[in-house]
Each structure stands twice: as structure tokens, then as C-alpha cells.
Amino acid sequence: MDEPTAALGPAETKQVADLILELKRQGIGIFLISHDLHDVFDLADRVSVMKNGRVVGTARTGDVTQDEVLAMNISGKCPARATPGPGAPRGQA
């Protein structure tokens, strides 16, 4: 799903989130693309950050903070608690 809540109001965003969580409960895997870190951390088990077409890093949402994910996006560096993408630099993200 690419930005499923991007142009929605709060009520519609909650409806979409509830649908995604129901699919998740049914064991259906979902690939969610979002700039809204609240959506990501509320709905996803894992987060991957891409910068310039490359994966910077991937982590379980419970293992990193939203600030670390944002820092990965800005710096392009993967924090120690995340798995770096191919060729991604490690660093203080």
C-alpha cells in the first residue's frame, strides 16, 4: 500500500488503520509505504528506510525509535540496532 492515508482526514485514517490491523490479524502480510511515522509504528512490525533508491537499514519497530528512523532518512547511516542495507554505512543515526 502506497501512502494509504495520505489525503484522508482523521476518521478515514482510523478506518484504514483498522482495516490494515484486521488484515494483519488474519496473517496477511502488507507492504506499507508511508512518510507518516505514526502510521508506520502503529501498524508495522518492521521498518525499512530508503534513501536515494537504496535501503539504509531495516529494524523491528520495537527495536528503534521514530527519531532513529528519521535520522536514518536524513543521514543515510544505519544505527547499531538496525540491519544495514547492502553497502549502507553504519554510524550514529
PyMOL Python script that loads the backbone (N, CA, C, O; Angstrom):
from pymol import cmd

cmd.read_pdbstr("""\
ATOM      1  N   MET A   1       0.847  -1.164   0.000  1.00  0.00           N
ATOM      2  CA  MET A   1       0.000   0.000   0.000  1.00  0.00           C
ATOM      3  C   MET A   1       0.895   1.230   0.000  1.00  0.00           C
ATOM      4  O   MET A   1       1.768   1.371   0.856  1.00  0.00           O
ATOM      5  N   ASP A   2       0.680   2.102  -0.942  1.00  0.00           N
ATOM      6  CA  ASP A   2       1.488   3.306  -1.056  1.00  0.00           C
ATOM      7  C   ASP A   2       0.727   4.499  -0.489  1.00  0.00           C
ATOM      8  O   ASP A   2      -0.223   4.991  -1.099  1.00  0.00           O
ATOM      9  N   GLU A   3       1.158   4.961   0.692  1.00  0.00           N
ATOM     10  CA  GLU A   3       0.563   6.128   1.342  1.00  0.00           C
ATOM     11  C   GLU A   3      -0.970   6.027   1.446  1.00  0.00           C
ATOM     12  O   GLU A   3      -1.670   6.928   0.982  1.00  0.00           O
ATOM     13  N   PRO A   4      -1.502   4.951   2.043  1.00  0.00           N
ATOM     14  CA  PRO A   4      -2.960   4.760   2.035  1.00  0.00           C
ATOM     15  C   PRO A   4      -3.751   5.815   2.804  1.00  0.00           C
ATOM     16  O   PRO A   4      -4.956   5.956   2.592  1.00  0.00           O
ATOM     17  N   THR A   5      -3.091   6.557   3.692  1.00  0.00           N
ATOM     18  CA  THR A   5      -3.827   7.556   4.478  1.00  0.00           C
ATOM     19  C   THR A   5      -3.419   8.989   4.140  1.00  0.00           C
ATOM     20  O   THR A   5      -3.796   9.924   4.847  1.00  0.00           O
ATOM     21  N   ALA A   6      -2.655   9.167   3.069  1.00  0.00           N
ATOM     22  CA  ALA A   6      -2.048  10.472   2.757  1.00  0.00           C
ATOM     23  C   ALA A   6      -3.055  11.619   2.667  1.00  0.00           C
ATOM     24  O   ALA A   6      -2.788  12.697   3.198  1.00  0.00           O
ATOM     25  N   ALA A   7      -4.175  11.428   2.029  1.00  0.00           N
ATOM     26  CA  ALA A   7      -5.116  12.541   1.809  1.00  0.00           C
ATOM     27  C   ALA A   7      -6.397  12.388   2.623  1.00  0.00           C
ATOM     28  O   ALA A   7      -7.427  12.975   2.292  1.00  0.00           O
ATOM     29  N   LEU A   8      -6.325  11.601   3.683  1.00  0.00           N
ATOM     30  CA  LEU A   8      -7.530  11.315   4.465  1.00  0.00           C
ATOM     31  C   LEU A   8      -7.587  12.142   5.736  1.00  0.00           C
ATOM     32  O   LEU A   8      -6.559  12.554   6.274  1.00  0.00           O
ATOM     33  N   GLY A   9      -8.791  12.377   6.203  1.00  0.00           N
ATOM     34  CA  GLY A   9      -8.997  13.016   7.491  1.00  0.00           C
ATOM     35  C   GLY A   9      -8.830  12.000   8.608  1.00  0.00           C
ATOM     36  O   GLY A   9      -8.638  10.814   8.342  1.00  0.00           O
ATOM     37  N   PRO A  10      -8.900  12.448   9.846  1.00  0.00           N
ATOM     38  CA  PRO A  10      -8.690  11.558  10.993  1.00  0.00           C
ATOM     39  C   PRO A  10      -9.643  10.361  11.037  1.00  0.00           C
ATOM     40  O   PRO A  10      -9.203   9.250  11.335  1.00  0.00           O
ATOM     41  N   ALA A  11     -10.917  10.552  10.754  1.00  0.00           N
ATOM     42  CA  ALA A  11     -11.879   9.434  10.818  1.00  0.00           C
ATOM     43  C   ALA A  11     -11.573   8.389   9.750  1.00  0.00           C
ATOM     44  O   ALA A  11     -11.602   7.189  10.021  1.00  0.00           O
ATOM     45  N   GLU A  12     -11.280   8.850   8.541  1.00  0.00           N
ATOM     46  CA  GLU A  12     -10.983   7.917   7.456  1.00  0.00           C
ATOM     47  C   GLU A  12      -9.643   7.220   7.697  1.00  0.00           C
ATOM     48  O   GLU A  12      -9.489   6.040   7.380  1.00  0.00           O
ATOM     49  N   THR A  13      -8.675   7.948   8.257  1.00  0.00           N
ATOM     50  CA  THR A  13      -7.372   7.360   8.579  1.00  0.00           C
ATOM     51  C   THR A  13      -7.542   6.227   9.583  1.00  0.00           C
ATOM     52  O   THR A  13      -6.909   5.179   9.454  1.00  0.00           O
ATOM     53  N   LYS A  14      -8.391   6.434  10.577  1.00  0.00           N
ATOM     54  CA  LYS A  14      -8.638   5.379  11.566  1.00  0.00           C
ATOM     55  C   LYS A  14      -9.289   4.174  10.906  1.00  0.00           C
ATOM     56  O   LYS A  14      -8.938   3.039  11.229  1.00  0.00           O
ATOM     57  N   GLN A  15     -10.225   4.388   9.992  1.00  0.00           N
ATOM     58  CA  GLN A  15     -10.872   3.273   9.300  1.00  0.00           C
ATOM     59  C   GLN A  15      -9.857   2.457   8.505  1.00  0.00           C
ATOM     60  O   GLN A  15      -9.875   1.227   8.545  1.00  0.00           O
ATOM     61  N   VAL A  16      -8.980   3.138   7.789  1.00  0.00           N
ATOM     62  CA  VAL A  16      -7.954   2.422   7.006  1.00  0.00           C
ATOM     63  C   VAL A  16      -7.011   1.673   7.949  1.00  0.00           C
ATOM     64  O   VAL A  16      -6.657   0.524   7.684  1.00  0.00           O
ATOM     65  N   ALA A  17      -6.605   2.312   9.041  1.00  0.00           N
ATOM     66  CA  ALA A  17      -5.721   1.658  10.006  1.00  0.00           C
ATOM     67  C   ALA A  17      -6.392   0.418  10.591  1.00  0.00           C
ATOM     68  O   ALA A  17      -5.750  -0.622  10.735  1.00  0.00           O
ATOM     69  N   ASP A  18      -7.658   0.518  10.923  1.00  0.00           N
ATOM     70  CA  ASP A  18      -8.394  -0.638  11.461  1.00  0.00           C
ATOM     71  C   ASP A  18      -8.442  -1.771  10.441  1.00  0.00           C
ATOM     72  O   ASP A  18      -8.304  -2.938  10.808  1.00  0.00           O
ATOM     73  N   LEU A  19      -8.637  -1.440   9.165  1.00  0.00           N
ATOM     74  CA  LEU A  19      -8.653  -2.464   8.111  1.00  0.00           C
ATOM     75  C   LEU A  19      -7.290  -3.128   7.978  1.00  0.00           C
ATOM     76  O   LEU A  19      -7.203  -4.347   7.832  1.00  0.00           O
ATOM     77  N   ILE A  20      -6.238  -2.339   8.027  1.00  0.00           N
ATOM     78  CA  ILE A  20      -4.886  -2.895   7.927  1.00  0.00           C
ATOM     79  C   ILE A  20      -4.608  -3.814   9.116  1.00  0.00           C
ATOM     80  O   ILE A  20      -4.056  -4.900   8.942  1.00  0.00           O
ATOM     81  N   LEU A  21      -4.984  -3.387  10.316  1.00  0.00           N
ATOM     82  CA  LEU A  21      -4.773  -4.220  11.501  1.00  0.00           C
ATOM     83  C   LEU A  21      -5.576  -5.510  11.432  1.00  0.00           C
ATOM     84  O   LEU A  21      -5.105  -6.552  11.889  1.00  0.00           O
ATOM     85  N   GLU A  22      -6.779  -5.460  10.871  1.00  0.00           N
ATOM     86  CA  GLU A  22      -7.585  -6.674  10.706  1.00  0.00           C
ATOM     87  C   GLU A  22      -6.908  -7.632   9.727  1.00  0.00           C
ATOM     88  O   GLU A  22      -6.850  -8.835   9.986  1.00  0.00           O
ATOM     89  N   LEU A  23      -6.409  -7.132   8.638  1.00  0.00           N
ATOM     90  CA  LEU A  23      -5.675  -7.975   7.691  1.00  0.00           C
ATOM     91  C   LEU A  23      -4.451  -8.592   8.359  1.00  0.00           C
ATOM     92  O   LEU A  23      -4.144  -9.765   8.145  1.00  0.00           O
ATOM     93  N   LYS A  24      -3.767  -7.810   9.155  1.00  0.00           N
ATOM     94  CA  LYS A  24      -2.594  -8.294   9.889  1.00  0.00           C
ATOM     95  C   LYS A  24      -2.986  -9.423  10.848  1.00  0.00           C
ATOM     96  O   LYS A  24      -2.289 -10.434  10.940  1.00  0.00           O
ATOM     97  N   ARG A  25      -4.106  -9.246  11.563  1.00  0.00           N
ATOM     98  CA  ARG A  25      -4.586 -10.285  12.489  1.00  0.00           C
ATOM     99  C   ARG A  25      -4.909 -11.577  11.749  1.00  0.00           C
ATOM    100  O   ARG A  25      -4.781 -12.669  12.303  1.00  0.00           O
ATOM    101  N   GLN A  26      -5.333 -11.446  10.482  1.00  0.00           N
ATOM    102  CA  GLN A  26      -5.654 -12.612   9.669  1.00  0.00           C
ATOM    103  C   GLN A  26      -4.400 -13.258   9.077  1.00  0.00           C
ATOM    104  O   GLN A  26      -4.489 -14.264   8.373  1.00  0.00           O
ATOM    105  N   GLY A  27      -3.246 -12.686   9.362  1.00  0.00           N
ATOM    106  CA  GLY A  27      -1.993 -13.256   8.883  1.00  0.00           C
ATOM    107  C   GLY A  27      -1.597 -12.815   7.482  1.00  0.00           C
ATOM    108  O   GLY A  27      -0.724 -13.419   6.858  1.00  0.00           O
ATOM    109  N   ILE A  28      -2.236 -11.768   6.992  1.00  0.00           N
ATOM    110  CA  ILE A  28      -1.934 -11.272   5.652  1.00  0.00           C
ATOM    111  C   ILE A  28      -0.808 -10.254   5.757  1.00  0.00           C
ATOM    112  O   ILE A  28      -0.913  -9.277   6.499  1.00  0.00           O
ATOM    113  N   GLY A  29       0.266 -10.484   5.018  1.00  0.00           N
ATOM    114  CA  GLY A  29       1.396  -9.568   5.001  1.00  0.00           C
ATOM    115  C   GLY A  29       1.086  -8.350   4.157  1.00  0.00           C
ATOM    116  O   GLY A  29       0.438  -8.454   3.115  1.00  0.00           O
ATOM    117  N   ILE A  30       1.546  -7.204   4.605  1.00  0.00           N
ATOM    118  CA  ILE A  30       1.290  -5.955   3.900  1.00  0.00           C
ATOM    119  C   ILE A  30       2.598  -5.189   3.789  1.00  0.00           C
ATOM    120  O   ILE A  30       3.347  -5.063   4.758  1.00  0.00           O
ATOM    121  N   PHE A  31       2.855  -4.688   2.610  1.00  0.00           N
ATOM    122  CA  PHE A  31       3.995  -3.802   2.378  1.00  0.00           C
ATOM    123  C   PHE A  31       3.429  -2.390   2.372  1.00  0.00           C
ATOM    124  O   PHE A  31       2.726  -2.006   1.438  1.00  0.00           O
ATOM    125  N   LEU A  32       3.731  -1.615   3.411  1.00  0.00           N
ATOM    126  CA  LEU A  32       3.166  -0.288   3.603  1.00  0.00           C
ATOM    127  C   LEU A  32       4.242   0.769   3.370  1.00  0.00           C
ATOM    128  O   LEU A  32       5.306   0.726   3.989  1.00  0.00           O
ATOM    129  N   ILE A  33       3.969   1.697   2.494  1.00  0.00           N
ATOM    130  CA  ILE A  33       4.878   2.814   2.255  1.00  0.00           C
ATOM    131  C   ILE A  33       4.220   4.047   2.853  1.00  0.00           C
ATOM    132  O   ILE A  33       3.077   4.372   2.529  1.00  0.00           O
ATOM    133  N   SER A  34       4.954   4.737   3.734  1.00  0.00           N
ATOM    134  CA  SER A  34       4.379   5.918   4.368  1.00  0.00           C
ATOM    135  C   SER A  34       5.470   6.835   4.878  1.00  0.00           C
ATOM    136  O   SER A  34       6.513   6.383   5.350  1.00  0.00           O
ATOM    137  N   HIS A  35       5.215   8.128   4.778  1.00  0.00           N
ATOM    138  CA  HIS A  35       6.082   9.120   5.391  1.00  0.00           C
ATOM    139  C   HIS A  35       5.622   9.421   6.814  1.00  0.00           C
ATOM    140  O   HIS A  35       6.330  10.082   7.574  1.00  0.00           O
ATOM    141  N   ASP A  36       4.447   8.939   7.168  1.00  0.00           N
ATOM    142  CA  ASP A  36       3.878   9.188   8.491  1.00  0.00           C
ATOM    143  C   ASP A  36       4.392   8.124   9.458  1.00  0.00           C
ATOM    144  O   ASP A  36       3.912   6.990   9.457  1.00  0.00           O
ATOM    145  N   LEU A  37       5.369   8.496  10.282  1.00  0.00           N
ATOM    146  CA  LEU A  37       5.974   7.517  11.189  1.00  0.00           C
ATOM    147  C   LEU A  37       4.986   7.011  12.231  1.00  0.00           C
ATOM    148  O   LEU A  37       5.152   5.905  12.745  1.00  0.00           O
ATOM    149  N   HIS A  38       3.950   7.805  12.557  1.00  0.00           N
ATOM    150  CA  HIS A  38       2.926   7.315  13.487  1.00  0.00           C
ATOM    151  C   HIS A  38       2.226   6.106  12.866  1.00  0.00           C
ATOM    152  O   HIS A  38       2.020   5.099  13.542  1.00  0.00           O
ATOM    153  N   ASP A  39       1.861   6.197  11.590  1.00  0.00           N
ATOM    154  CA  ASP A  39       1.255   5.051  10.892  1.00  0.00           C
ATOM    155  C   ASP A  39       2.197   3.859  10.912  1.00  0.00           C
ATOM    156  O   ASP A  39       1.792   2.741  11.232  1.00  0.00           O
ATOM    157  N   VAL A  40       3.442   4.100  10.571  1.00  0.00           N
ATOM    158  CA  VAL A  40       4.423   3.010  10.496  1.00  0.00           C
ATOM    159  C   VAL A  40       4.536   2.300  11.836  1.00  0.00           C
ATOM    160  O   VAL A  40       4.441   1.074  11.901  1.00  0.00           O
ATOM    161  N   PHE A  41       4.739   3.061  12.901  1.00  0.00           N
ATOM    162  CA  PHE A  41       4.943   2.445  14.208  1.00  0.00           C
ATOM    163  C   PHE A  41       3.662   1.853  14.788  1.00  0.00           C
ATOM    164  O   PHE A  41       3.728   0.927  15.596  1.00  0.00           O
ATOM    165  N   ASP A  42       2.509   2.364  14.394  1.00  0.00           N
ATOM    166  CA  ASP A  42       1.237   1.801  14.861  1.00  0.00           C
ATOM    167  C   ASP A  42       0.855   0.527  14.113  1.00  0.00           C
ATOM    168  O   ASP A  42       0.188  -0.345  14.670  1.00  0.00           O
ATOM    169  N   LEU A  43       1.273   0.418  12.862  1.00  0.00           N
ATOM    170  CA  LEU A  43       0.776  -0.657  12.002  1.00  0.00           C
ATOM    171  C   LEU A  43       1.801  -1.719  11.622  1.00  0.00           C
ATOM    172  O   LEU A  43       1.429  -2.856  11.332  1.00  0.00           O
ATOM    173  N   ALA A  44       3.071  -1.371  11.620  1.00  0.00           N
ATOM    174  CA  ALA A  44       4.084  -2.278  11.069  1.00  0.00           C
ATOM    175  C   ALA A  44       4.876  -3.008  12.147  1.00  0.00           C
ATOM    176  O   ALA A  44       5.038  -2.522  13.266  1.00  0.00           O
ATOM    177  N   ASP A  45       5.361  -4.187  11.776  1.00  0.00           N
ATOM    178  CA  ASP A  45       6.261  -4.947  12.648  1.00  0.00           C
ATOM    179  C   ASP A  45       7.712  -4.543  12.403  1.00  0.00           C
ATOM    180  O   ASP A  45       8.533  -4.539  13.320  1.00  0.00           O
ATOM    181  N   ARG A  46       8.011  -4.204  11.150  1.00  0.00           N
ATOM    182  CA  ARG A  46       9.361  -3.820  10.762  1.00  0.00           C
ATOM    183  C   ARG A  46       9.307  -2.543   9.929  1.00  0.00           C
ATOM    184  O   ARG A  46       8.301  -2.233   9.290  1.00  0.00           O
ATOM    185  N   VAL A  47      10.420  -1.816   9.957  1.00  0.00           N
ATOM    186  CA  VAL A  47      10.540  -0.595   9.162  1.00  0.00           C
ATOM    187  C   VAL A  47      11.852  -0.652   8.391  1.00  0.00           C
ATOM    188  O   VAL A  47      12.890  -1.033   8.932  1.00  0.00           O
ATOM    189  N   SER A  48      11.789  -0.271   7.129  1.00  0.00           N
ATOM    190  CA  SER A  48      12.988  -0.120   6.306  1.00  0.00           C
ATOM    191  C   SER A  48      13.026   1.318   5.816  1.00  0.00           C
ATOM    192  O   SER A  48      12.001   1.901   5.464  1.00  0.00           O
ATOM    193  N   VAL A  49      14.227   1.875   5.800  1.00  0.00           N
ATOM    194  CA  VAL A  49      14.409   3.241   5.334  1.00  0.00           C
ATOM    195  C   VAL A  49      15.175   3.195   4.021  1.00  0.00           C
ATOM    196  O   VAL A  49      16.213   2.544   3.906  1.00  0.00           O
ATOM    197  N   MET A  50      14.636   3.906   3.032  1.00  0.00           N
ATOM    198  CA  MET A  50      15.323   4.022   1.746  1.00  0.00           C
ATOM    199  C   MET A  50      15.751   5.467   1.544  1.00  0.00           C
ATOM    200  O   MET A  50      15.029   6.400   1.897  1.00  0.00           O
ATOM    201  N   LYS A  51      16.930   5.636   0.975  1.00  0.00           N
ATOM    202  CA  LYS A  51      17.443   6.963   0.633  1.00  0.00           C
ATOM    203  C   LYS A  51      18.152   6.832  -0.703  1.00  0.00           C
ATOM    204  O   LYS A  51      19.026   5.983  -0.880  1.00  0.00           O
ATOM    205  N   ASN A  52      17.768   7.677  -1.629  1.00  0.00           N
ATOM    206  CA  ASN A  52      18.366   7.651  -2.966  1.00  0.00           C
ATOM    207  C   ASN A  52      18.285   6.272  -3.619  1.00  0.00           C
ATOM    208  O   ASN A  52      19.221   5.834  -4.289  1.00  0.00           O
ATOM    209  N   GLY A  53      17.153   5.593  -3.416  1.00  0.00           N
ATOM    210  CA  GLY A  53      16.917   4.310  -4.057  1.00  0.00           C
ATOM    211  C   GLY A  53      17.609   3.122  -3.423  1.00  0.00           C
ATOM    212  O   GLY A  53      17.568   2.025  -3.980  1.00  0.00           O
ATOM    213  N   ARG A  54      18.238   3.305  -2.282  1.00  0.00           N
ATOM    214  CA  ARG A  54      18.934   2.206  -1.598  1.00  0.00           C
ATOM    215  C   ARG A  54      18.395   2.056  -0.179  1.00  0.00           C
ATOM    216  O   ARG A  54      18.022   3.034   0.469  1.00  0.00           O
ATOM    217  N   VAL A  55      18.363   0.816   0.285  1.00  0.00           N
ATOM    218  CA  VAL A  55      17.927   0.557   1.662  1.00  0.00           C
ATOM    219  C   VAL A  55      19.063   0.945   2.603  1.00  0.00           C
ATOM    220  O   VAL A  55      20.167   0.408   2.521  1.00  0.00           O
ATOM    221  N   VAL A  56      18.772   1.884   3.496  1.00  0.00           N
ATOM    222  CA  VAL A  56      19.738   2.310   4.502  1.00  0.00           C
ATOM    223  C   VAL A  56      19.795   1.281   5.616  1.00  0.00           C
ATOM    224  O   VAL A  56      20.875   0.878   6.048  1.00  0.00           O
ATOM    225  N   GLY A  57      18.612   0.852   6.085  1.00  0.00           N
ATOM    226  CA  GLY A  57      18.561  -0.103   7.173  1.00  0.00           C
ATOM    227  C   GLY A  57      17.151  -0.588   7.417  1.00  0.00           C
ATOM    228  O   GLY A  57      16.173   0.014   6.973  1.00  0.00           O
ATOM    229  N   THR A  58      17.073  -1.699   8.140  1.00  0.00           N
ATOM    230  CA  THR A  58      15.799  -2.318   8.492  1.00  0.00           C
ATOM    231  C   THR A  58      15.852  -2.717   9.961  1.00  0.00           C
ATOM    232  O   THR A  58      16.878  -3.194  10.447  1.00  0.00           O
ATOM    233  N   ALA A  59      14.742  -2.519  10.663  1.00  0.00           N
ATOM    234  CA  ALA A  59      14.676  -2.897  12.080  1.00  0.00           C
ATOM    235  C   ALA A  59      13.238  -3.206  12.451  1.00  0.00           C
ATOM    236  O   ALA A  59      12.301  -2.766  11.785  1.00  0.00           O
ATOM    237  N   ARG A  60      13.079  -3.961  13.511  1.00  0.00           N
ATOM    238  CA  ARG A  60      11.752  -4.162  14.083  1.00  0.00           C
ATOM    239  C   ARG A  60      11.341  -2.828  14.707  1.00  0.00           C
ATOM    240  O   ARG A  60      12.168  -2.132  15.296  1.00  0.00           O
ATOM    241  N   THR A  61      10.070  -2.477  14.577  1.00  0.00           N
ATOM    242  CA  THR A  61       9.613  -1.184  15.089  1.00  0.00           C
ATOM    243  C   THR A  61       9.811  -1.072  16.603  1.00  0.00           C
ATOM    244  O   THR A  61       9.941   0.037  17.122  1.00  0.00           O
ATOM    245  N   GLY A  62       9.836  -2.178  17.306  1.00  0.00           N
ATOM    246  CA  GLY A  62      10.073  -2.144  18.747  1.00  0.00           C
ATOM    247  C   GLY A  62      11.531  -1.980  19.129  1.00  0.00           C
ATOM    248  O   GLY A  62      11.846  -1.769  20.300  1.00  0.00           O
ATOM    249  N   ASP A  63      12.441  -2.077  18.135  1.00  0.00           N
ATOM    250  CA  ASP A  63      13.870  -2.002  18.417  1.00  0.00           C
ATOM    251  C   ASP A  63      14.484  -0.638  18.116  1.00  0.00           C
ATOM    252  O   ASP A  63      15.624  -0.378  18.500  1.00  0.00           O
ATOM    253  N   VAL A  64      13.747   0.229  17.440  1.00  0.00           N
ATOM    254  CA  VAL A  64      14.249   1.567  17.113  1.00  0.00           C
ATOM    255  C   VAL A  64      13.179   2.595  17.455  1.00  0.00           C
ATOM    256  O   VAL A  64      11.998   2.271  17.584  1.00  0.00           O
ATOM    257  N   THR A  65      13.615   3.825  17.597  1.00  0.00           N
ATOM    258  CA  THR A  65      12.673   4.903  17.871  1.00  0.00           C
ATOM    259  C   THR A  65      12.325   5.627  16.571  1.00  0.00           C
ATOM    260  O   THR A  65      13.012   5.478  15.560  1.00  0.00           O
ATOM    261  N   GLN A  66      11.269   6.398  16.613  1.00  0.00           N
ATOM    262  CA  GLN A  66      10.914   7.209  15.450  1.00  0.00           C
ATOM    263  C   GLN A  66      12.034   8.193  15.130  1.00  0.00           C
ATOM    264  O   GLN A  66      12.297   8.473  13.961  1.00  0.00           O
ATOM    265  N   ASP A  67      12.693   8.716  16.156  1.00  0.00           N
ATOM    266  CA  ASP A  67      13.803   9.640  15.925  1.00  0.00           C
ATOM    267  C   ASP A  67      14.958   8.946  15.200  1.00  0.00           C
ATOM    268  O   ASP A  67      15.596   9.549  14.337  1.00  0.00           O
ATOM    269  N   GLU A  68      15.230   7.687  15.542  1.00  0.00           N
ATOM    270  CA  GLU A  68      16.300   6.945  14.857  1.00  0.00           C
ATOM    271  C   GLU A  68      15.940   6.695  13.395  1.00  0.00           C
ATOM    272  O   GLU A  68      16.801   6.773  12.518  1.00  0.00           O
ATOM    273  N   VAL A  69      14.683   6.399  13.137  1.00  0.00           N
ATOM    274  CA  VAL A  69      14.242   6.191  11.752  1.00  0.00           C
ATOM    275  C   VAL A  69      14.386   7.489  10.966  1.00  0.00           C
ATOM    276  O   VAL A  69      14.876   7.478   9.836  1.00  0.00           O
ATOM    277  N   LEU A  70      13.970   8.590  11.545  1.00  0.00           N
ATOM    278  CA  LEU A  70      14.108   9.891  10.898  1.00  0.00           C
ATOM    279  C   LEU A  70      15.583  10.211  10.652  1.00  0.00           C
ATOM    280  O   LEU A  70      15.943  10.709   9.585  1.00  0.00           O
ATOM    281  N   ALA A  71      16.429   9.926  11.634  1.00  0.00           N
ATOM    282  CA  ALA A  71      17.869  10.173  11.482  1.00  0.00           C
ATOM    283  C   ALA A  71      18.456   9.317  10.368  1.00  0.00           C
ATOM    284  O   ALA A  71      19.324   9.780   9.627  1.00  0.00           O
ATOM    285  N   MET A  72      17.993   8.066  10.237  1.00  0.00           N
ATOM    286  CA  MET A  72      18.457   7.212   9.138  1.00  0.00           C
ATOM    287  C   MET A  72      18.125   7.852   7.805  1.00  0.00           C
ATOM    288  O   MET A  72      18.941   7.853   6.883  1.00  0.00           O
ATOM    289  N   ASN A  73      16.923   8.395   7.708  1.00  0.00           N
ATOM    290  CA  ASN A  73      16.481   9.010   6.465  1.00  0.00           C
ATOM    291  C   ASN A  73      17.309  10.255   6.136  1.00  0.00           C
ATOM    292  O   ASN A  73      17.648  10.492   4.977  1.00  0.00           O
ATOM    293  N   ILE A  74      17.625  11.035   7.146  1.00  0.00           N
ATOM    294  CA  ILE A  74      18.377  12.267   6.924  1.00  0.00           C
ATOM    295  C   ILE A  74      19.857  11.980   6.662  1.00  0.00           C
ATOM    296  O   ILE A  74      20.439  12.502   5.713  1.00  0.00           O
ATOM    297  N   SER A  75      20.458  11.143   7.514  1.00  0.00           N
ATOM    298  CA  SER A  75      21.904  10.931   7.436  1.00  0.00           C
ATOM    299  C   SER A  75      22.311   9.853   6.435  1.00  0.00           C
ATOM    300  O   SER A  75      23.425   9.872   5.910  1.00  0.00           O
ATOM    301  N   GLY A  76      21.396   8.908   6.172  1.00  0.00           N
ATOM    302  CA  GLY A  76      21.755   7.784   5.322  1.00  0.00           C
ATOM    303  C   GLY A  76      22.603   6.757   6.038  1.00  0.00           C
ATOM    304  O   GLY A  76      23.162   5.862   5.404  1.00  0.00           O
ATOM    305  N   LYS A  77      22.711   6.875   7.380  1.00  0.00           N
ATOM    306  CA  LYS A  77      23.507   5.936   8.176  1.00  0.00           C
ATOM    307  C   LYS A  77      22.585   5.055   9.004  1.00  0.00           C
ATOM    308  O   LYS A  77      21.526   5.488   9.459  1.00  0.00           O
ATOM    309  N   CYS A  78      23.007   3.822   9.188  1.00  0.00           N
ATOM    310  CA  CYS A  78      22.212   2.834   9.907  1.00  0.00           C
ATOM    311  C   CYS A  78      22.672   2.743  11.358  1.00  0.00           C
ATOM    312  O   CYS A  78      23.864   2.559  11.608  1.00  0.00           O
ATOM    313  N   PRO A  79      21.751   2.866  12.329  1.00  0.00           N
ATOM    314  CA  PRO A  79      22.153   2.737  13.731  1.00  0.00           C
ATOM    315  C   PRO A  79      22.489   1.286  14.062  1.00  0.00           C
ATOM    316  O   PRO A  79      22.093   0.367  13.346  1.00  0.00           O
ATOM    317  N   ALA A  80      23.216   1.095  15.144  1.00  0.00           N
ATOM    318  CA  ALA A  80      23.686  -0.234  15.535  1.00  0.00           C
ATOM    319  C   ALA A  80      22.539  -1.219  15.750  1.00  0.00           C
ATOM    320  O   ALA A  80      22.722  -2.419  15.543  1.00  0.00           O
ATOM    321  N   ARG A  81      21.363  -0.746  16.159  1.00  0.00           N
ATOM    322  CA  ARG A  81      20.239  -1.652  16.446  1.00  0.00           C
ATOM    323  C   ARG A  81      19.451  -2.053  15.211  1.00  0.00           C
ATOM    324  O   ARG A  81      18.450  -2.760  15.323  1.00  0.00           O
ATOM    325  N   ALA A  82      19.884  -1.614  14.035  1.00  0.00           N
ATOM    326  CA  ALA A  82      19.202  -1.953  12.795  1.00  0.00           C
ATOM    327  C   ALA A  82      20.150  -2.721  11.886  1.00  0.00           C
ATOM    328  O   ALA A  82      21.368  -2.660  12.050  1.00  0.00           O
ATOM    329  N   THR A  83      19.587  -3.437  10.934  1.00  0.00           N
ATOM    330  CA  THR A  83      20.385  -4.181   9.963  1.00  0.00           C
ATOM    331  C   THR A  83      20.605  -3.289   8.754  1.00  0.00           C
ATOM    332  O   THR A  83      19.644  -2.827   8.139  1.00  0.00           O
ATOM    333  N   PRO A  84      21.879  -3.040   8.404  1.00  0.00           N
ATOM    334  CA  PRO A  84      22.123  -2.148   7.276  1.00  0.00           C
ATOM    335  C   PRO A  84      21.756  -2.794   5.943  1.00  0.00           C
ATOM    336  O   PRO A  84      21.842  -4.011   5.777  1.00  0.00           O
ATOM    337  N   GLY A  85      21.351  -1.959   5.010  1.00  0.00           N
ATOM    338  CA  GLY A  85      21.117  -2.423   3.646  1.00  0.00           C
ATOM    339  C   GLY A  85      22.462  -2.674   2.981  1.00  0.00           C
ATOM    340  O   GLY A  85      23.496  -2.287   3.525  1.00  0.00           O
ATOM    341  N   PRO A  86      22.471  -3.314   1.813  1.00  0.00           N
ATOM    342  CA  PRO A  86      23.729  -3.586   1.122  1.00  0.00           C
ATOM    343  C   PRO A  86      24.522  -2.297   0.868  1.00  0.00           C
ATOM    344  O   PRO A  86      24.018  -1.375   0.226  1.00  0.00           O
ATOM    345  N   GLY A  87      25.725  -2.236   1.357  1.00  0.00           N
ATOM    346  CA  GLY A  87      26.581  -1.086   1.134  1.00  0.00           C
ATOM    347  C   GLY A  87      26.253   0.137   1.964  1.00  0.00           C
ATOM    348  O   GLY A  87      26.886   1.179   1.793  1.00  0.00           O
ATOM    349  N   ALA A  88      25.275   0.040   2.864  1.00  0.00           N
ATOM    350  CA  ALA A  88      24.901   1.204   3.689  1.00  0.00           C
ATOM    351  C   ALA A  88      25.925   1.404   4.804  1.00  0.00           C
ATOM    352  O   ALA A  88      26.359   0.432   5.423  1.00  0.00           O
ATOM    353  N   PRO A  89      26.313   2.643   5.065  1.00  0.00           N
ATOM    354  CA  PRO A  89      27.273   2.890   6.139  1.00  0.00           C
ATOM    355  C   PRO A  89      26.628   2.763   7.504  1.00  0.00           C
ATOM    356  O   PRO A  89      25.461   3.104   7.696  1.00  0.00           O
ATOM    357  N   ARG A  90      27.413   2.264   8.448  1.00  0.00           N
ATOM    358  CA  ARG A  90      26.983   2.251   9.849  1.00  0.00           C
ATOM    359  C   ARG A  90      27.378   3.586  10.456  1.00  0.00           C
ATOM    360  O   ARG A  90      28.326   4.228  10.003  1.00  0.00           O
ATOM    361  N   GLY A  91      26.666   3.991  11.459  1.00  0.00           N
ATOM    362  CA  GLY A  91      27.034   5.234  12.106  1.00  0.00           C
ATOM    363  C   GLY A  91      26.017   5.636  13.137  1.00  0.00           C
ATOM    364  O   GLY A  91      25.062   4.907  13.405  1.00  0.00           O
ATOM    365  N   GLN A  92      26.218   6.763  13.699  1.00  0.00           N
ATOM    366  CA  GLN A  92      25.297   7.311  14.680  1.00  0.00           C
ATOM    367  C   GLN A  92      24.144   7.945  13.948  1.00  0.00           C
ATOM    368  O   GLN A  92      24.218   9.110  13.556  1.00  0.00           O
ATOM    369  N   ALA A  93      23.087   7.200  13.759  1.00  0.00           N
ATOM    370  CA  ALA A  93      21.913   7.748  13.066  1.00  0.00           C
ATOM    371  C   ALA A  93      20.933   8.268  14.069  1.00  0.00           C
ATOM    372  O   ALA A  93      19.874   8.772  13.694  1.00  0.00           O
TER     373      ALA A  93
END
""", "prot")
cmd.dss("prot")
cmd.show_as("cartoon", "prot")
cmd.util.cbc("prot")
cmd.orient("prot")
